[in-house]
């Protein structure tokens, strides 16, 4: 299970679609050799700052997952200071 901060659920689904997935059931994204179940999770609160988060559970062929997660890493990188 991966916890991903600062990426809304709708955007994660868009990223996965860009990487070849289709939504086969609510919040279940299926690609070539892999599947991801994504869901909203409780936001993290640090004082007055609230950061949204989602959870993603990936399964499938190791090679396909490795390729997917590398590409997803680049899509979810955030700049800032």
Buried (B, 14 or more C-beta within 10 A) or exposed (E): EEEBEEBEBEEBBBBBEEBBBEEEEEBBBBBEBBBBBBEBBEEEEEEEEEEBBBBBEBEBEEEBBEBBBEBBEEBBEEEEE
